[in-house]
Amino acid sequence: MKKLLLLASLALALTLGAVTAQAASTDAERFYIQPEVGLYGTSSKDVSTIFTYGLSAGVFVTDGLALGGEFLGYYLSMNSRSGYWHNRYDAANGFGFNGLIRYYPFTAEQASMYIGTGLGGLFTDERLVYNGYYSSLTLPVDLGVTIDVTDQFSLDLGGRYQRIGFSRHGLDAWGGNLGMSIVF
């Protein structure tokens, strides 16, 4: 929990300390929709990989600051221990959501960089091996870049740390997302 608070504090300090430049893709009152996919590895011996797919949407409330949310499908490849010599891999499917805030501290004519965080939840069809629950809270922390393809389309490539579950039996996932933003 202390690591999460430290990471969130660092993200907030970077957000408040950075100087924002104005760019067309981060102007206030613009809305975006973004189909996306993600792949994550974990530090747990109980979950090997996590694959996500879904849609995020948001609105730029001021220049360089976006509020939004994402709705994701999850596929978790889990190691279910069934005996001393035998390990069996099972999968859990689920869905999740995160409320997000993104800040764009550096922007240029064709690209911009963002940092962000949020809070949400994950719900699965199988008990999660690492904590035994069907649901967990989630905390994503993002660092990414958007590259403008046209005025309405941009490629979004982001790295993400995601904490799933806030107990000592939680899961740390590291990976990234790839998305195509459609800006209105």
N, C-alpha and C positions, 0 to 999 in steps of 0.2 A: 504494500500500500504506500510505503514511503517513496518507493521508486516511481510510482504513478504520480504522486503529488509533485515530486521533483521534476519529472518530465513535463507535466502540465504547466508548472510554474515557469520552466524554461521556455516552453512554447509561448506562453503569455508574455514573458519579458521580451522575447524576440519580436513578437507582434507589436507591442507598445513602443519598443525602441527603434523600430525601422521607419524609414522615411518613404512615403508612398509617392510614386510618380504616376501620372495619369495615362491610361491606354484605352483604346476603343473597346477591347473585350472585357474591361472591368469597370465600365461606367455605371453610375448609379441608375437604378430602376430598370436594368436589363435583367431578363429572365433566361435561365438555361435548363436544358434537359440533357442528360448524359447517359446513354447505355454504356455499361462497363463490365469488365471481367477482372478477376484478381487471382493470384496464386501466392500461397504463404507456406513457409516452413515453420516448425515449432521447436522449442527447446525441450519439449516433453517426450518421454519414451512411449507415452500412451497415444499420441496423435502424431502421425507422420506428416501429412499435408492437408491443407485446406484450400478448396477451390470455391470462388464466389462468382456470381453473375447477377446482374440486375440493372437497376435504373436509379440515378440520382437526379435531383432537381433543386434549383435554388434561385434566389434573387439577390442582386447586388443592391444593398440598402444604402450604401454610400460608395464613393469611388474607392475601389480596392478592397471592400469588405462584403462578403457574401454569406447569407444565411440559407440553409437548405436542409435536405434530408436525403437519405438513401434507403432503398428497399432492396435487399439482396437475398438470393438463394444461396445456401451453403451446402457443400459436400465435404465431409470430414472423413479422412481415412484413419481409422483407429486400430490400435493393437489391443485385441481382447485376449488376455491371458487365460488360457483354458487348462493349463497344466504346466508342470515343471519343464518338460522337454518340448512342448507344443505351444507355439504362438499362432493365433488365428487373427487375421485382419478382417475387421468388419467396417462398415461404413455407416455414417449417420447423415441423413438429409435434414435440412431445416431451412428456416427463413429468419431474417433479421432486419433490423432497422436501426439507423443512427440519425440523430439530429446533429447537424454539422455547422461549424463556423469556420470560414476560410478567409485568410488575410493575404493580400497580394502586395508584399513589400517592394518587389522589384518588377518593373514592367518595361517593355520596349515596344517597338513598332510591331513586331511579329510574334513576340513571346512574352510570357510573364511567369514568375515563380510564386508559389503559394505555400503557406504553412497553415495547418488547421488542426482542429480537434473536435470532439463531439462526445455524445453519450447515447447508448441505445441498449438493445437486447438481442439475444439469440434464442430461438426455440427449435428443438429438434425432435425427430420421430423416435429416436433411441436415447437411452440414458448415456450421457457423456462419460467415458471411461475414467477420466481424470477427476471428476467430482461427483458422479452418480446422479446428476440432475438432468431434467429435460429442458431447462432454461437457464440462462446466465446473463448478467449485465455485460455490456461491452464498452470499451473506451478506445476509440481509434485516435492515432496521432499521425498526421500526414505531412509530407514534404514533397512537393511536386512542381511540375512545369506544364504550362499549356502553350502549344505552338499553333498559331493561327494558320489555317489552310485557306480560308476565305473570311469575309466579314461575318458570316453566320456559322461557320464550322471551325472547330479547333480540336486538335489532338491533345489529350490529357494523359500524361505519364506521371504516376506518383508512387513514391515509396511509403509504406505504412507499417507502423508498429500497432498491433491491436492486442489489448488485454481482454481476455474473455473470462469473466468471473473475478470477483474482488476478494475472494478468500485466499488462503495459502494454497488451496488446491486449484487455483486458477491456471490459465494457460496464456503464455506469451507467444504471439505469432508475429513473424517478420516476413514481409514480402512487398507486393506492389499491385497497382491497378493500371489498366489501360482502358481508356474511354474515348468516345467521340462526342464532344459537346456541340449542341445545337443552340445557338444564342438568338434570342428574340429581342 
